[in-house]
Amino acid sequence: MDFHEWTRGDFIISTDRARVDVEVVHRFLQSSYWAAGIPLELVRRAVENSLPFGLYRLGTGEQVGFARVVTDFATFAYLADVFIAEAVRGQGLGRWLVETLVGHPELQGLRRWLLATRDAHSLYAQQGFTPLKAPERFMEKWDPEVYRRGSR
């Protein structure tokens, strides 16, 4: 699959998997509420098996944000691991990142998008995300200790 890039001001978003600094992503996820303790190899595998959106400074190439979409490119997408580095927050980069991935040409016409968030509901609402219309239809298999125990 070819990659796409979008530029705004001093930043660029790219879906080029080879450009993702997996160690930067891992460091952030290690301190997140949703993936604390995740092993580096799992982050690497997650990036390899999803559509990554890296956010970089133009000129230096420093990675300052990330998101990934797990999808079949036909009916469904799950948005995961969205973050913006603290040093560049407050510039609308999170909004731009989510707007860009939702507008990605290969992700149009999907029947359902899902995501989980504890504290960024307003960010996602700007792109049409709403609380589940029928939560009684959804189920989950949740294992919050999986990273502590190790996984395959």
C-alpha positions in Angstrom: 0.0 0.0 0.0 1.2 3.5 -0.9 1.5 6.0 1.9 -0.1 9.4 2.1 1.2 12.7 3.6 -0.4 16.0 4.6 1.5 19.2 5.6 0.3 22.0 7.7 2.6 24.8 9.0 5.7 23.2 10.5 4.3 19.7 10.7 3.6 16.7 8.5 1.4 13.7 8.9 2.5 10.6 7.1 1.1 7.0 6.9 4.6 5.8 5.9 5.1 2.9 8.3 8.9 3.0 7.8 8.9 6.5 9.2 7.3 5.7 12.5 9.8 5.9 15.4 8.5 2.8 17.3 10.6 3.7 20.4 9.0 7.1 20.6 5.5 5.5 20.4 6.5 2.9 23.0 7.8 5.5 25.4 4.6 7.5 25.2 2.4 4.4 25.5 4.4 3.2 28.5 3.2 6.3 30.4 -0.4 6.2 29.1 -3.4 5.1 31.1 -4.5 2.6 28.3 -1.2 0.8 27.5 1.1 1.2 30.5 3.6 -1.7 30.5 3.2 -2.6 26.9 6.3 -4.3 25.6 8.2 -2.7 22.7 7.7 -5.8 20.5 4.0 -5.5 20.9 4.1 -1.9 19.8 6.2 -2.8 16.8 3.7 -5.5 15.9 0.7 -3.2 16.4 2.3 -0.6 14.0 3.1 -3.3 11.4 -0.5 -4.6 11.4 -2.5 -1.4 11.3 -2.6 1.9 9.4 -0.2 4.3 11.2 -0.4 8.1 11.2 2.8 9.7 12.4 3.0 13.4 13.1 6.4 14.9 12.6 8.2 18.3 12.7 9.2 19.4 9.2 12.9 19.9 8.9 14.0 17.8 11.9 11.7 14.8 11.3 11.1 14.5 15.1 8.0 12.5 15.8 5.6 14.5 17.9 2.3 12.5 17.6 0.8 9.3 16.5 -2.4 7.4 15.9 -3.2 4.1 14.3 -6.3 2.6 12.7 -7.1 -1.1 12.8 -9.3 -1.7 9.8 -10.5 -4.1 7.1 -10.6 -1.0 4.7 -14.2 -2.0 3.8 -16.6 -1.9 6.7 -14.9 -1.2 10.1 -12.2 0.8 11.8 -10.9 1.1 15.3 -8.9 4.2 16.3 -6.2 3.5 18.8 -3.1 4.9 20.5 -3.7 8.6 19.7 -1.2 11.0 21.3 0.4 14.4 20.8 3.7 15.1 22.6 3.3 17.5 25.5 5.7 20.0 24.0 3.5 20.7 21.0 0.0 20.4 22.6 -2.4 23.3 22.3 -1.7 23.9 18.6 -4.7 22.0 17.2 -2.4 19.1 16.2 -4.6 16.4 17.8 -7.7 17.8 16.0 -5.8 17.9 12.7 -4.5 14.3 13.2 -8.0 12.9 13.9 -9.5 15.0 11.1 -6.8 13.7 8.7 -7.2 10.0 9.6 -11.0 10.1 9.4 -10.7 11.8 6.0 -8.1 9.3 4.7 -9.2 8.3 1.2 -9.0 4.5 1.9 -11.2 4.9 5.0 -14.2 6.4 3.4 -17.6 4.6 3.3 -16.9 2.5 6.5 -20.0 1.5 8.3 -18.6 1.7 11.8 -15.7 3.4 13.6 -15.0 2.7 17.2 -12.6 4.0 19.8 -12.1 4.1 23.5 -11.2 7.2 25.5 -11.3 8.3 29.1 -10.8 12.0 28.6 -10.9 13.2 25.0 -14.6 12.9 24.1 -14.8 16.5 22.8 -11.9 16.0 20.4 -13.5 13.0 18.8 -17.0 14.5 18.8 -15.7 17.1 16.4 -15.2 14.4 13.9 -18.7 12.8 14.4 -17.9 10.2 17.1 -20.8 9.8 19.6 -21.5 7.5 22.6 -22.6 4.1 21.6 -26.2 4.2 20.3 -26.9 0.7 21.6 -24.3 -0.3 24.2 -26.3 -3.4 25.1 -25.3 -4.8 21.7 -21.6 -4.5 22.3 -19.4 -6.9 24.3 -15.8 -6.9 25.2 -13.2 -9.3 26.4 -11.0 -7.1 28.6 -7.7 -8.2 30.2 -6.0 -5.2 31.8 -3.2 -7.3 33.2 -2.1 -8.9 29.9 1.1 -6.7 29.7 2.2 -7.6 33.2 1.8 -11.3 32.6 3.3 -11.2 29.1 1.8 -12.2 25.9 2.8 -14.2 22.9 
